[in-house]
Amino acid sequence: MTLKSFIVAEIASNWEGSFSKAKKLIQESKNAGADAVKFQMWRANDLYNNKHPNWKFIKKSEITFEKAKKLKQIADKTGIEFFCSAFYPEAIELLEKLKVKRYKIASRTCLLKDPFSLETLKEKSNTMKPIIISMGMGGNKKQIENIFSKNKKTFCYCISEYPTNINKINWKNAIKFDGFSDHTLGITAPIIFAILKKQKKSKNIIIEKHVKLNNSRGPDASSSIDTYELSELVKTIHQIEKLKI
């Protein structure tokens, strides 16, 4: 049975509010063979206090509708799928206008502690589009499943530590999931995940990895791989897909 992977380059705040850096990251992710690039659409004031040590950086990386529209246009021109984790209901309305194909649910949203978390989940549910869900911080899985009862769902194994020590991964638990949102350093962990899922005769997997440029300096950079490593990861995953095990 052939394994098919969907590999997401999670750009998050590594674009640093710079469209030139975003364009380079999108292009290099495409060149590396990733299937999609993902950004995070939030309002800084909803999630963070302005006394946060990274506040200026967080505010700079905030994605408005006009910025999302421009990032989507860059991705479309590059020939790679664009989608987002969205953290407030109005963002879904805006992203629907851009005709995104799917949505991501971040671990923190599953806790339903941030402002508008539940409303945001319901808005995503109403789109009837595929949903990728990370629950690394916990949350009520049955409640999330009920909200998305009519959506195609992929739950991701995730440990919300940045970076994650690879020895903390519980592989017996990880292979129960069809997605892996990985925050370890390097590319070893997602490769192990792909091999284990291949052995289990899984049909489809999703792998999400934070991606940066060599000079990235934002809060996500410490748990990100560069685009050369992304290229190596994609090549290896595609080799694993074809293995006869």
RODO-703879 format. One record per residue: x, y, z of N, C-alpha, C, O, CB in turn. Coordinates in steps of 0.2 Angstrom, whole numbers, padded with zeros to 4 digits, always signed. Glycine has a CB too. Example, Ala and Ser with C-alpha at 12.3 -4.5 7.8 and 13.67 -1.06 7.14 Angstrom:
2
+0066-0028+0039+0062-0022+0039+0066-0016+0039+0071-0017+0042+0057-0022+0045 +0064-0011+0035+0068-0005+0036+0064+0000+0039+0067+0006+0040+0070-0003+0029 
***
This chain:
245
+0004-0006+0000+0000+0000+0000+0004+0006+0000+0009+0007+0004-0005+0000+0006 +0003+0011-0004+0007+0017-0005+0005+0022+0000-0001+0023+0001+0006+0020-0012 +0010+0025+0004+0009+0030+0008+0009+0037+0005+0013+0038+0001+0014+0030+0014 +0005+0041+0006+0005+0048+0003+0005+0053+0009+0001+0053+0014-0002+0049-0001 +0010+0057+0008+0011+0062+0013+0009+0069+0011+0010+0071+0005+0018+0062+0016 +0007+0074+0016+0006+0081+0014+0010+0084+0019+0009+0084+0025-0002+0082+0015 +0015+0088+0016+0020+0091+0020+0019+0099+0020+0019+0102+0015+0027+0090+0018 +0018+0101+0027+0017+0108+0028+0023+0112+0030+0026+0110+0035+0011+0109+0032 +0025+0117+0027+0030+0122+0029+0027+0127+0033+0023+0132+0031+0034+0125+0023 +0027+0127+0040+0024+0132+0045+0029+0138+0045+0034+0137+0048+0023+0128+0052 +0027+0143+0042+0031+0149+0042+0029+0153+0048+0034+0156+0051+0029+0153+0036 +0023+0153+0051+0021+0157+0057+0024+0164+0057+0023+0168+0052+0024+0153+0063 +0028+0166+0062+0031+0172+0063+0038+0173+0060+0041+0179+0060+0031+0175+0070 +0040+0168+0057+0047+0168+0053+0047+0173+0047+0052+0174+0045+0049+0161+0052 +0041+0175+0045+0042+0180+0040+0043+0187+0042+0045+0191+0038+0035+0180+0036 +0042+0188+0049+0045+0194+0052+0041+0200+0050+0044+0206+0050+0052+0195+0052 +0035+0200+0047+0032+0206+0045+0035+0208+0038+0033+0214+0036+0032+0211+0050 +0039+0205+0035+0043+0207+0029+0040+0203+0023+0041+0197+0023+0050+0206+0030 +0037+0206+0018+0035+0203+0012+0041+0200+0008+0040+0195+0005+0031+0207+0008 +0046+0203+0008+0052+0200+0004+0054+0194+0008+0056+0189+0004+0058+0205+0004 +0054+0193+0014+0056+0187+0018+0051+0182+0017+0052+0176+0016+0057+0188+0025 +0044+0184+0017+0039+0179+0016+0039+0176+0009+0039+0170+0008+0032+0183+0016 +0041+0181+0004+0041+0178-0003+0047+0173-0004+0046+0168-0007+0043+0184-0008 +0053+0175-0001+0058+0170-0001+0057+0163+0003+0058+0158+0000+0065+0173+0002 +0053+0164+0008+0051+0158+0012+0046+0154+0008+0047+0147+0008+0048+0159+0019 +0042+0157+0005+0037+0153+0001+0040+0150-0005+0039+0144-0007+0031+0158-0002 +0044+0154-0009+0048+0151-0014+0052+0145-0013+0052+0140-0016+0052+0156-0018 +0056+0146-0007+0061+0141-0005+0057+0134-0003+0059+0129-0003+0066+0143+0000 +0051+0136+0001+0047+0130+0003+0044+0126-0003+0044+0120-0003+0041+0132+0007 +0042+0130-0008+0040+0127-0015+0046+0123-0018+0045+0117-0020+0038+0132-0020 +0052+0126-0018+0058+0123-0021+0060+0116-0017+0062+0111-0020+0064+0127-0021 +0058+0116-0011+0060+0111-0006+0055+0105-0007+0057+0099-0005+0060+0113+0001 +0049+0106-0010+0045+0101-0012+0039+0101-0007+0035+0096-0007+0048+0095-0012 +0038+0106-0002+0033+0106+0002+0026+0107-0002+0026+0109-0007+0033+0112+0007 +0021+0104+0001+0014+0104-0002+0010+0111+0000+0006+0113-0004+0010+0098+0000 +0012+0114+0005+0008+0120+0007+0013+0124+0012+0017+0121+0015+0002+0118+0011 +0011+0130+0012+0014+0135+0017+0008+0137+0022+0003+0138+0020+0018+0141+0014 +0010+0138+0028+0005+0140+0033+0007+0146+0037+0013+0146+0039+0003+0134+0038 +0003+0151+0038+0004+0156+0042-0001+0156+0048-0005+0152+0048+0003+0163+0038 +0000+0161+0052-0005+0162+0058-0008+0169+0058-0005+0174+0058-0001+0161+0065 -0015+0168+0058-0019+0175+0058-0022+0176+0064-0027+0173+0066-0024+0174+0052 -0019+0181+0068-0021+0182+0075-0021+0190+0076-0017+0193+0072-0017+0179+0080 -0024+0192+0081-0024+0199+0083-0020+0199+0089-0021+0196+0094-0031+0202+0084 -0014+0202+0089-0009+0202+0095-0013+0204+0102-0011+0200+0107-0004+0207+0094 -0017+0209+0102-0021+0211+0108-0025+0205+0111-0026+0205+0117-0025+0217+0107 -0027+0200+0107-0032+0195+0109-0028+0190+0113-0030+0187+0118-0035+0191+0103 -0021+0189+0111-0017+0183+0113-0012+0185+0118-0009+0181+0122-0014+0179+0108 -0009+0191+0118-0003+0193+0121-0004+0200+0125-0008+0204+0123+0003+0194+0117 -0001+0201+0130-0001+0207+0134+0005+0211+0131+0010+0209+0129+0001+0206+0142 +0004+0218+0130+0009+0222+0127+0015+0223+0131+0020+0226+0129+0006+0229+0126 +0015+0220+0137+0021+0220+0141+0026+0213+0139+0031+0212+0142+0020+0220+0149 +0023+0209+0135+0026+0203+0133+0033+0205+0130+0034+0210+0126+0022+0199+0127 +0039+0201+0132+0045+0203+0130+0046+0204+0122+0050+0207+0119+0051+0198+0132 +0042+0200+0118+0042+0200+0111+0037+0204+0108+0035+0203+0102+0042+0193+0108 +0034+0208+0112+0028+0212+0109+0029+0215+0103+0025+0215+0098+0026+0217+0115 +0034+0219+0102+0035+0223+0096+0036+0218+0090+0033+0219+0084+0042+0227+0096 +0039+0212+0091+0040+0207+0085+0033+0204+0084+0031+0203+0078+0045+0202+0087 +0029+0202+0089+0023+0199+0089+0018+0204+0085+0014+0202+0080+0020+0198+0096 +0018+0210+0087+0014+0215+0083+0016+0216+0076+0011+0217+0071+0014+0222+0087 +0022+0216+0074+0025+0217+0068+0023+0211+0063+0022+0212+0057+0032+0217+0068 +0022+0205+0066+0021+0199+0063+0013+0198+0062+0011+0193+0059+0024+0193+0066 +0009+0202+0065+0002+0201+0064+0000+0202+0057+0002+0206+0053-0002+0207+0068 -0005+0197+0055-0007+0197+0048-0015+0200+0047-0019+0197+0050-0007+0190+0045 -0015+0205+0044-0022+0208+0043-0024+0205+0036-0021+0201+0033-0021+0216+0042 -0031+0207+0035-0034+0204+0029-0030+0206+0023-0028+0202+0018-0041+0206+0028 -0028+0212+0022-0024+0214+0016-0017+0211+0016-0015+0209+0010-0023+0222+0017 -0014+0209+0021-0008+0206+0021-0009+0198+0019-0005+0196+0016-0004+0206+0028 -0014+0195+0022-0016+0189+0020-0017+0188+0013-0015+0183+0009-0022+0186+0024 -0021+0193+0010-0022+0193+0003-0016+0193-0001-0015+0190-0006-0027+0199+0001 -0011+0197+0001-0005+0198-0003-0001+0191-0002+0002+0189-0007-0001+0204+0000 -0001+0188+0004+0003+0182+0005+0000+0176+0001+0004+0172-0002+0003+0180+0012 -0007+0176+0000-0010+0171-0004-0008+0172-0011-0007+0167-0015-0018+0172-0003 -0008+0179-0013-0006+0180-0020+0001+0178-0022+0002+0175-0027-0007+0187-0022 +0005+0179-0017+0012+0176-0018+0013+0169-0019+0016+0166-0023+0017+0179-0012 +0009+0165-0014+0009+0158-0014+0006+0155-0021+0008+0151-0024+0005+0155-0008 +0000+0159-0023-0003+0156-0029+0002+0157-0035+0002+0153-0039-0010+0161-0030 +0005+0163-0035+0010+0164-0041+0016+0159-0041+0018+0157-0046+0012+0171-0040 +0018+0157-0034+0023+0152-0034+0021+0145-0035+0025+0141-0037+0026+0153-0026 +0014+0144-0034+0012+0137-0036+0012+0133-0030+0013+0127-0030+0016+0134-0041 +0010+0135-0024+0010+0131-0018+0004+0134-0014+0002+0140-0014+0017+0132-0013 +0001+0129-0010-0005+0130-0007-0004+0135-0001+0001+0134+0003-0009+0124-0004 -0008+0140+0001-0008+0144+0006-0014+0143+0011-0019+0142+0009-0008+0152+0004 -0013+0142+0018-0018+0142+0022-0016+0144+0029-0010+0146+0030-0021+0135+0023 -0020+0145+0034-0018+0148+0040-0021+0144+0046-0026+0141+0046-0021+0155+0040 -0018+0145+0052-0021+0145+0058-0025+0151+0059-0021+0157+0059-0016+0143+0064 -0031+0151+0061-0034+0158+0062-0037+0158+0069-0039+0153+0072-0040+0159+0057 -0037+0164+0073-0038+0164+0080-0044+0168+0082-0045+0170+0088-0032+0166+0083 -0047+0171+0077-0053+0175+0078-0058+0174+0073-0056+0173+0067-0052+0182+0079 -0065+0174+0074-0070+0172+0069-0070+0176+0063-0071+0173+0057-0077+0173+0072 -0069+0183+0063-0069+0187+0057-0063+0185+0052-0064+0186+0046-0068+0194+0059 -0058+0182+0055-0052+0179+0050-0055+0174+0046-0053+0174+0040-0047+0177+0054 -0060+0170+0048-0062+0164+0044-0066+0167+0038-0065+0165+0032-0067+0160+0048 -0070+0172+0039-0074+0176+0034-0069+0179+0029-0070+0178+0023-0078+0181+0037 -0064+0182+0031-0059+0185+0026-0055+0179+0022-0054+0180+0016-0054+0189+0030 -0053+0174+0026-0050+0168+0022-0054+0165+0017-0052+0162+0012-0047+0163+0027 -0061+0164+0019-0065+0161+0014-0065+0165+0008-0066+0162+0002-0072+0161+0017 -0065+0172+0008-0065+0176+0002-0059+0175-0002-0059+0175-0008-0065+0184+0004 -0053+0172+0001-0047+0171-0002-0047+0163-0005-0043+0161-0008-0041+0172+0002 -0053+0160-0003-0054+0153-0006-0048+0148-0003-0046+0144-0007-0054+0153-0013 -0046+0149+0003-0042+0144+0006-0045+0137+0006-0051+0136+0006-0039+0145+0013 -0041+0131+0005-0044+0125+0005-0045+0121+0011-0048+0116+0012-0039+0120+0000 -0041+0124+0016-0042+0120+0023-0040+0125+0028-0038+0131+0027-0037+0114+0023 -0040+0123+0035-0039+0127+0041-0035+0123+0046-0035+0116+0046-0045+0130+0044 -0031+0126+0049-0027+0123+0055-0030+0125+0062-0032+0131+0062-0020+0124+0055 -0030+0121+0066-0032+0123+0073-0026+0122+0078-0023+0117+0078-0038+0118+0076 -0024+0127+0081-0018+0127+0085-0020+0124+0092-0026+0124+0094-0015+0135+0086 -0015+0122+0095-0016+0118+0101-0019+0123+0106-0024+0121+0110-0009+0116+0104 -0017+0129+0107-0020+0134+0112-0027+0135+0110-0031+0136+0115-0016+0140+0111 -0029+0135+0104-0036+0136+0103-0041+0131+0105-0046+0132+0108-0037+0137+0095 -0038+0124+0105-0042+0119+0108-0043+0119+0116-0048+0116+0118-0038+0112+0107 -0039+0123+0119-0041+0124+0126-0047+0129+0128-0049+0129+0133-0034+0127+0129 -0049+0132+0122-0055+0137+0123-0054+0142+0128-0059+0145+0131-0061+0133+0124 -0047+0144+0130-0046+0149+0135-0045+0156+0131-0046+0161+0135-0040+0147+0139 -0043+0156+0125-0041+0163+0122-0048+0166+0120-0053+0162+0119-0037+0162+0116 -0048+0173+0120-0054+0176+0117-0057+0173+0111-0053+0172+0106-0053+0183+0117 -0063+0172+0110-0066+0170+0104-0064+0163+0101-0066+0161+0095-0065+0175+0098 -0061+0159+0105-0059+0152+0103-0065+0148+0101-0064+0145+0095-0055+0148+0109 -0070+0147+0104-0076+0143+0103-0079+0146+0096-0081+0142+0092-0081+0143+0108 -0080+0152+0096-0083+0155+0090-0079+0154+0084-0082+0153+0078-0084+0163+0091 -0072+0154+0085-0068+0153+0079-0068+0146+0077-0068+0145+0071-0060+0154+0081 -0069+0141+0081-0069+0134+0079-0076+0133+0076-0076+0129+0071-0069+0130+0086 -0081+0136+0078-0088+0135+0075-0088+0138+0068-0091+0135+0063-0093+0138+0079 -0084+0144+0067-0084+0147+0060-0080+0142+0055-0082+0142+0050-0081+0154+0061 -0075+0139+0058-0071+0135+0054-0075+0129+0052-0075+0126+0046-0064+0132+0057 -0079+0126+0057-0083+0120+0056-0088+0122+0050-0090+0118+0046-0087+0119+0062 -0091+0128+0050-0096+0130+0045-0094+0130+0038-0098+0130+0033-0099+0137+0047 -0087+0130+0037-0084+0130+0030-0085+0124+0027-0085+0123+0021-0077+0133+0030 -0085+0118+0031-0086+0111+0029-0079+0109+0026-0079+0104+0022-0091+0110+0024 -0074+0113+0027-0067+0111+0024-0063+0107+0028-0064+0107+0034-0064+0118+0022 -0058+0104+0025-0054+0099+0029-0050+0103+0035-0048+0109+0034-0048+0096+0025 -0049+0100+0041-0047+0103+0047-0041+0099+0049-0041+0093+0050-0052+0104+0052 -0035+0103+0051-0029+0100+0054-0029+0102+0061-0029+0108+0062-0023+0101+0050 -0029+0097+0066-0030+0099+0073-0024+0097+0077-0022+0091+0077-0036+0096+0076 -0020+0102+0080-0015+0100+0085-0018+0101+0092-0021+0106+0094-0009+0104+0084 -0017+0096+0097-0019+0096+0103-0014+0095+0108-0015+0092+0114-0025+0091+0105 -0008+0098+0107-0002+0097+0111-0003+0100+0118+0001+0098+0123+0004+0100+0108 -0007+0105+0119-0008+0108+0126-0014+0105+0129-0016+0107+0135-0009+0116+0125 -0017+0100+0126-0023+0097+0129-0029+0099+0126-0030+0101+0120-0023+0098+0137 -0035+0099+0130-0041+0101+0127-0046+0095+0127-0043+0089+0128-0041+0104+0120 -0052+0096+0126-0057+0090+0126-0058+0088+0119-0061+0091+0115-0064+0093+0129 -0055+0082+0117-0055+0080+0110-0062+0078+0108-0064+0079+0102-0051+0073+0110 -0066+0075+0112-0073+0074+0110-0077+0080+0109-0081+0080+0104-0077+0070+0116 -0076+0085+0112-0079+0092+0111-0077+0094+0104-0081+0096+0100-0078+0097+0116 -0070+0094+0103-0068+0096+0096-0070+0092+0091-0072+0094+0085-0060+0096+0096 -0071+0085+0092-0074+0081+0087-0081+0082+0085-0083+0082+0079-0073+0073+0089 -0085+0084+0090-0092+0086+0089-0093+0092+0085-0097+0092+0081-0095+0086+0096 -0088+0097+0087-0089+0103+0083-0087+0102+0076-0091+0105+0072-0084+0108+0086 -0083+0098+0074-0081+0096+0067-0083+0090+0065-0080+0086+0061-0073+0096+0067 -0089+0088+0067-0092+0082+0065-0093+0081+0057-0094+0075+0055-0099+0081+0069 -0094+0087+0054-0095+0086+0047-0089+0088+0043-0090+0089+0036-0101+0091+0045 -0084+0089+0046-0078+0091+0042-0073+0085+0042-0073+0081+0046-0074+0097+0046 -0069+0085+0037-0064+0080+0037-0058+0082+0042-0056+0088+0041-0061+0079+0029 -0056+0078+0046-0052+0080+0052-0046+0076+0052-0046+0070+0051-0055+0079+0059 -0040+0079+0053-0034+0076+0054-0031+0078+0061-0029+0084+0061-0029+0076+0048 -0031+0074+0066-0028+0076+0072-0020+0075+0072-0018+0070+0069-0031+0072+0078 -0016+0079+0074-0009+0079+0074-0006+0078+0081-0008+0081+0086-0006+0085+0072 -0001+0073+0081+0002+0072+0088+0007+0078+0088+0010+0080+0083+0007+0065+0087 +0007+0081+0094+0011+0087+0095+0013+0088+0102+0009+0086+0107+0006+0093+0093 +0019+0090+0104+0021+0092+0110+0022+0100+0110+0027+0102+0106+0027+0088+0113 +0019+0103+0114+0019+0111+0114+0025+0113+0118+0024+0117+0123+0013+0114+0116 +0031+0111+0116+0037+0114+0119+0042+0116+0113+0042+0112+0108+0041+0109+0124 +0045+0122+0114+0049+0125+0108+0056+0126+0110+0057+0131+0113+0045+0131+0106 +0061+0122+0108+0060+0116+0104+0058+0110+0109+0059+0111+0115+0066+0114+0100 +0056+0105+0106+0054+0099+0110+0060+0094+0110+0064+0093+0104+0048+0095+0106 +0062+0091+0115+0067+0086+0116+0064+0079+0113+0059+0077+0115+0069+0084+0123 +0068+0077+0108+0065+0071+0104+0064+0065+0109+0060+0061+0107+0070+0069+0099 +0067+0065+0114+0066+0059+0119+0060+0059+0123+0057+0055+0126+0072+0059+0124 +0056+0065+0122+0050+0066+0125+0044+0063+0121+0038+0062+0123+0048+0073+0127 +0045+0061+0115+0040+0059+0110+0038+0052+0112+0043+0047+0113+0043+0059+0103 +0032+0051+0113+0029+0044+0115+0027+0041+0108+0022+0042+0105+0023+0044+0120 +0031+0037+0105+0030+0034+0098+0024+0030+0098+0020+0030+0093+0036+0031+0096 +0023+0026+0103+0017+0022+0103+0010+0026+0103+0005+0024+0100+0016+0017+0109 +0011+0032+0106+0005+0036+0106+0005+0040+0099+0000+0041+0096+0005+0041+0111 +0011+0042+0097+0011+0046+0091+0008+0043+0085+0005+0046+0080+0019+0048+0089 +0010+0036+0084+0007+0033+0078+0000+0031+0078-0003+0029+0073+0011+0026+0077 -0004+0033+0083-0011+0033+0083-0014+0039+0079-0020+0039+0077-0014+0033+0090 -0010+0044+0078-0012+0050+0074-0010+0049+0067-0005+0046+0065-0009+0056+0078 -0014+0053+0063-0012+0053+0056-0008+0059+0054-0006+0061+0048-0018+0052+0051 -0007+0064+0059-0003+0070+0058+0002+0071+0063+0001+0068+0069-0008+0076+0058 +0007+0074+0062+0013+0075+0066+0015+0083+0066+0018+0085+0061+0019+0070+0065 +0013+0087+0071+0016+0094+0071+0022+0094+0075+0021+0093+0081+0010+0098+0073 +0028+0094+0072+0034+0093+0076+0038+0099+0077+0039+0104+0073+0038+0088+0071 +0040+0099+0084+0044+0105+0086+0051+0103+0088+0055+0107+0092+0041+0109+0092 +0053+0097+0086+0060+0095+0088+0065+0098+0083+0063+0101+0078+0061+0087+0088 +0071+0098+0085+0077+0101+0081+0078+0096+0076+0078+0090+0077+0083+0103+0085 +0080+0098+0069+0082+0094+0064+0076+0090+0061+0070+0092+0062+0086+0088+0067 +0077+0085+0057+0072+0081+0054+0071+0074+0056+0067+0070+0052+0073+0082+0046 +0074+0072+0061+0074+0065+0063+0067+0062+0065+0065+0057+0062+0079+0063+0068 +0064+0066+0069+0057+0064+0072+0052+0063+0066+0049+0058+0066+0055+0070+0077 +0051+0068+0062+0046+0067+0056+0048+0061+0052+0043+0057+0049+0045+0073+0052 +0054+0059+0051+0056+0053+0047+0054+0047+0051+0052+0042+0048+0064+0054+0046 +0056+0047+0057+0054+0041+0061+0046+0040+0061+0044+0034+0060+0056+0042+0069 +0042+0046+0062+0035+0045+0061+0033+0042+0055+0028+0038+0054+0032+0052+0062 +0036+0045+0049+0034+0042+0043+0035+0035+0042+0031+0031+0039+0037+0046+0037 +0041+0032+0044+0043+0025+0044+0038+0021+0048+0035+0016+0045+0050+0024+0047 +0036+0023+0054+0031+0020+0058+0024+0019+0055+0021+0014+0055+0031+0023+0065 +0022+0025+0052+0016+0025+0049+0016+0021+0042+0011+0017+0041+0014+0032+0047 +0021+0020+0039+0022+0016+0033+0022+0009+0035+0018+0005+0032+0029+0017+0030 +0025+0007+0041+0024+0000+0043+0017-0002+0045+0015-0008+0045+0029-0001+0049 +0013+0003+0048+0006+0002+0050+0002+0002+0044-0004+0001+0044+0004+0007+0055 +0004+0003+0038+0001+0003+0031-0004+0009+0031-0010+0008+0028-0003-0004+0031 -0002+0014+0034-0007+0020+0034-0007+0023+0026-0002+0022+0023-0004+0026+0038 -0012+0026+0025-0013+0028+0018-0011+0035+0017-0007+0037+0012-0020+0028+0016 -0012+0040+0022-0011+0047+0022-0008+0049+0028-0011+0048+0034-0017+0051+0019 -0003+0054+0028-0001+0057+0034+0000+0064+0032+0001+0066+0026+0006+0054+0036 +0000+0068+0037+0002+0076+0037+0007+0077+0042+0007+0075+0047-0005+0080+0039 +0013+0080+0039+0018+0082+0043+0019+0090+0043+0020+0093+0037+0025+0079+0041 +0019+0093+0048+0020+0100+0049+0026+0102+0052+0028+0099+0058+0014+0104+0052 +0030+0106+0049+0037+0108+0052+0038+0115+0052+0037+0118+0046+0043+0104+0049 +0040+0119+0057+0042+0126+0057+0048+0127+0052+0053+0123+0053+0043+0129+0064 +0047+0132+0048+0053+0133+0043+0055+0140+0043+0051+0145+0044+0050+0131+0036 +0061+0141+0043+0064+0148+0043+0070+0149+0038+0072+0145+0035+0067+0149+0050 +0071+0156+0037+0077+0157+0033+0083+0157+0038+0083+0157+0044+0077+0165+0030 +0089+0157+0035+0095+0156+0039+0096+0162+0044+0099+0161+0049+0101+0156+0035 +0094+0168+0042+0095+0173+0046+0089+0175+0051+0088+0180+0054+0097+0179+0042 +0084+0170+0051+0078+0172+0055+0080+0173+0062+0084+0169+0065+0073+0166+0054 +0076+0177+0066+0078+0179+0073+0072+0179+0077+0072+0181+0083+0082+0185+0073 +0066+0178+0075+0060+0178+0079+0059+0173+0084+0063+0168+0084+0054+0178+0074 +0053+0173+0088+0052+0168+0093+0051+0161+0091+0052+0156+0094+0046+0170+0097 +0049+0160+0084+0049+0153+0081+0055+0150+0079+0055+0144+0077+0043+0153+0076 +0060+0155+0078+0066+0152+0074+0070+0147+0078+0073+0142+0075+0071+0158+0073 +0070+0147+0085+0074+0142+0088+0071+0135+0088+0075+0130+0089+0073+0144+0096 +0065+0134+0086+0062+0127+0085+0060+0126+0077+0056+0122+0076+0056+0126+0089 +0064+0129+0073+0062+0129+0066+0068+0126+0062+0074+0126+0064+0061+0136+0062 +0067+0123+0056+0072+0120+0052+0073+0125+0046+0068+0129+0045+0071+0113+0049 +0079+0125+0043+0079+0130+0037+0077+0126+0031+0075+0120+0031+0087+0132+0036 +0076+0130+0025+0073+0127+0019+0078+0121+0016+0075+0117+0012+0072+0132+0014 +0084+0121+0017+0088+0116+0015+0086+0110+0019+0086+0104+0016+0096+0117+0016 +0086+0110+0025+0083+0104+0029+0076+0102+0027+0075+0096+0027+0084+0106+0037 +0072+0107+0025+0066+0105+0023+0066+0101+0017+0062+0096+0016+0061+0111+0022 +0070+0103+0012+0071+0099+0006+0074+0092+0007+0071+0087+0004+0077+0103+0002 +0078+0091+0012+0081+0084+0014+0075+0080+0017+0074+0074+0016+0087+0085+0019 +0071+0084+0021+0065+0080+0024+0060+0078+0019+0058+0072+0019+0062+0085+0029 +0059+0082+0014+0054+0080+0009+0056+0074+0005+0053+0070+0003+0052+0086+0004 +0063+0075+0003+0066+0069-0001+0065+0063+0003+0064+0058+0000+0073+0071-0003 +0067+0063+0009+0067+0057+0013+0060+0054+0014+0059+0048+0013+0070+0058+0020 +0055+0058+0015+0048+0056+0016+0046+0053+0010+0043+0048+0010+0044+0062+0018 +0048+0056+0004+0045+0053-0003+0049+0046-0004+0046+0042-0007+0047+0057-0008 +0055+0045-0001+0058+0039-0002+0055+0033+0002+0054+0028+0000+0066+0039+0000 +0053+0036+0008+0049+0031+0013+0043+0029+0010+0040+0023+0011+0048+0035+0020 +0039+0034+0007+0033+0032+0004+0033+0026-0001+0028+0022-0001+0030+0038+0000 +0039+0025-0004+0040+0020-0009+0043+0014-0007+0043+0009-0010+0044+0023-0015 +0045+0014+0000+0048+0008+0002+0043+0002+0003+0037+0003+0004+0051+0009+0009 +0046-0004+0002+0042-0010+0003+0043-0013+0009+0048-0017+0010+0043-0015-0003 +0039-0012+0014+0040-0014+0021+0033-0017+0024+0033-0020+0029+0043-0009+0026 
***
